[in-house]
Amino acid sequence: MRFRHRAAAGFATLLLPLAGLVGLAAPAHAATEATATYSKPQDWGSGFEGKWTVKNTGTTAISSWTLQWDFPTGTKVTSAWDADVTNSGNTWTAKNKSWSGSLAPGASVSFGFNGTGSGSPSNCTLNGASCDGGPSVPGDSAPSAPGTPTASGITDTSVKLSWSAATDDKGVKNYDVLRGGTKVATVTTTSYTDTGLTAGTDYSYSVQARDTADQTGPVSGAVAVRTTGGDTGPGPQPGEKVNLGYFTEWGVYGRNYHVKNLVTSGSASKITHINYAFGNVKNGQCTVDDTFAAYDKAYTADQSVSGTADTWDQPLRGNFNQLRQLKAKYPHIKVLYSFGGWTYSGGFGQAAQNAAAFAKSCKAVVEDPRWADVFDGIDIDWEYPNACGLTCDTSGAAAFKNLSQALRTEFGKDYLITAAITADASSGGKIDAADYGGAAQYLDWYNVMTYDYFGAWDAKGPTAPHSPLTSYSGIPNAAFNSADAIAKLKAKGVPAAKLLLGIGFYGRGWTGVTQSAPGGTATGAAPGTYEAGIEDYKVLKNSCPATGTVAGTAYAHCGTQWWSYDTPSTIAGKMSWAKNQGLGGAFFWEFSGDTANGELVTAISNGLK
């Protein structure tokens, strides 16, 4: 389910010095001794509340102030308090009240107003000068962006950065060096050595120039750096089992599930990897799907992993920035960008026709300078090579292997490359349709989708668990179970350590069912919050508690509804089985189906120890 709320970007909270928005129409004199900043405390769609704060930043008292700004056509002030506000066309003027004009050094005063429209203020002046307090001089342009830094001399604890100079009409004074978006140094040269780093850790660096008037220009592109030492590579470490969860890009809308939920639920400390789902595959190329959710959506301080609000002018916002903050807080987590999925797998057939070009396009997305430090690899979710999913693919049995080889050639050994694959173990079924055994040499692991075997797409049943660990008497298709899928992949030459067992954080169900045990008849799909026949575990555990188990998973009969899903208890059994099989760990679809305290993630984590 993919929602589009790009319009919401216009209502993000603003807290900014207006000088950053426009070339300010200030008189040609020295720096002002006061600033004016604007914020939007409330926005209710049909209107908003605006607030200005005037502060004396000088060393002498101010006796009065006049603030002017422009609103675009369609945005206007409807009422104001604590200042006298008038307008001439789109230009608005606020003058102090008799009691609010006098400001001692360091003192500030605020006034507010109600308005309509979605525009932001521009061309702000305070007492005829720049609202940012200067020392900008009219006609003095900000410097250009420096070149993207290059890294050299990388050690366990340090890295040397170099970049090409920025240009400025009055001259560049110095450069701010940013690590992960935070300033770590200011230098006058075009190089800097950052020290005190942690071995085997990913960092991202960019730089920003400052001119002789202290104006800063655009931030450069970012370079990703990994210090030497530490662990032995991007994959799981010796003895470590993978506990990977899918984070859905669209979940930030209707599901209201954000990266910070991984922290508040306690899940972030228990997982090892995240698959960010999904990038699209268009015209044989990898591409970002929802750009607003991915890198533009603004987060307030209370919504943010770091506790810091996004600003209007920062180079990266959205899920990608929140993932960056998550990795800073939990350095053990690796993040992979997953492309495809049920909806977007139709593009893989064209991609397979020129696998090298496809791989190059994917690396360009993963290594985009704006978020080069966020992703540790790529996951390909092709449903299904040389078989049918939402659409049917006829690329041939070798296409998946060829695509995997091209990705490894392009990305090299320092990136994780994984794939989510079918768990259809039937003779001549989907596992037999592609060369999964041959492709395994190029991949770090397979996410074997050992769920969705049975469901209400068979509207009349028979009822059956959608994620059986083993076969059982009366199962509608004896080959549709996790154990047979794992065994078949092993037989094709896939090492056990490269196989992850799949867990669904949801149930599938029917309605019109009278029989409690599996195998009953039904009249159709049970109602679900987002889609008939499917519901999150966090809902089902209370609305239809488990009444029995079959084939290593749980089922529930409540009223006329029949559901199957995994519980902490059945997950414990599945993890024990996975360890006995020598599997590399487990993965799950997806985080938002879990409870607020992450009880399913905890069950996987505990079971893999």
PyMOL commands that set and color helices and strands:
alter all, ss='L'
color gray80, all
select helices_A, chain A and resi 6-11+18-20+249-252+259-264+291-296+301-303+318-329+341-353+355-366+399-411+430-433+436-442+482-491+496-498+537-543+568-580+591-593+599-608
alter helices_A, ss='H'
color red, helices_A
select strands_A, chain A and resi 15-17+34-43+48-56+66-70+76-81+84-88+91-95+108-116+122-126+129-130+150-152+159-162+172-179+182-187+191-194+202-211+216-219+223-226+242-248+273-282+285-287+334-340+377-381+416-421+445-448+499-504+506-511+524-525+534-536+548-550+553-558+561-565+585-589
alter strands_A, ss='S'
color yellow, strands_A
deselect
rebuild
show_as cartoon
